């Protein structure tokens, strides 16, 4: 597979977990990788460093339209430098912005999309944003949600949870592999092995089991506690907080649950998510 493989998801849906698994699966020998070395095998698509070779003024001085026009050049550079497969994390929707695709088809080999129950996403994302559950639900349900750029990242078009999921998964395609966060938990060996097969990574059962173990939430959390995590946002107290499935049942009020379900029921039903 030559070109970019997009590791796509709405925020707090297991994207970093998937990257950690792939890094450990691709690591030579018995080596296991630190969470602070994830950029060795994968990139983050809105990191401003990827845009630096194409700019001649402070990134903050670029308009949204100018940034959009740079994306295909950034994606081309990533694909060509990879000399094979490039793994790139994104929370962007699969849409156009300012007349330019957020995900450039010409340099795309495929994608893995991770879906997670939005009820659990709301709980996790509220901690990540350091905002209340109700404020986070506003973000989760807001169609067209755009995250403005800053000194670290260029802008992204995240959309609502429903929009984000549907933009990537509404139509089956052989170059698209869709998994549920919950299956990564409950059927780890089968689900991660399916990812490896999709990526045409030759790995036996023992190698996949080891990569799963080395990328376990317990180990990732322990690494963050010991050494920090360079990708943690300033607003976030800890990146690897819980990772649990079904935490919403003890956290959300009936009114909060109802707000999420009302906005996302059709997509939730498609992915067999409870909460309705």
Secondary structure, DSSP 8 states (H G I E B T S, - for coil): --EEEEEEESSSSSHHHHHHHHHHHHSSTT----GGGGGGTEEETTBGGGTGGG-SS-GGGS-HHHHHHHHHHHHHHHHHHHTSEEEEEE---SSEETTEESS-GGGEEEEEEEE--HHHHHHHHHHHHT--HHHHHHHHT-TT-EE---SSB--EE---HHHHHHHHHSS--TTEEEEEHHHHHHTHHHHHHHHHHHTT----HHHHHHHHHHT-HHHHHHHHHHH--TT--TT-S-SSS---SSTHHHH--HHHHHHHHHHHHHHHHHTT----
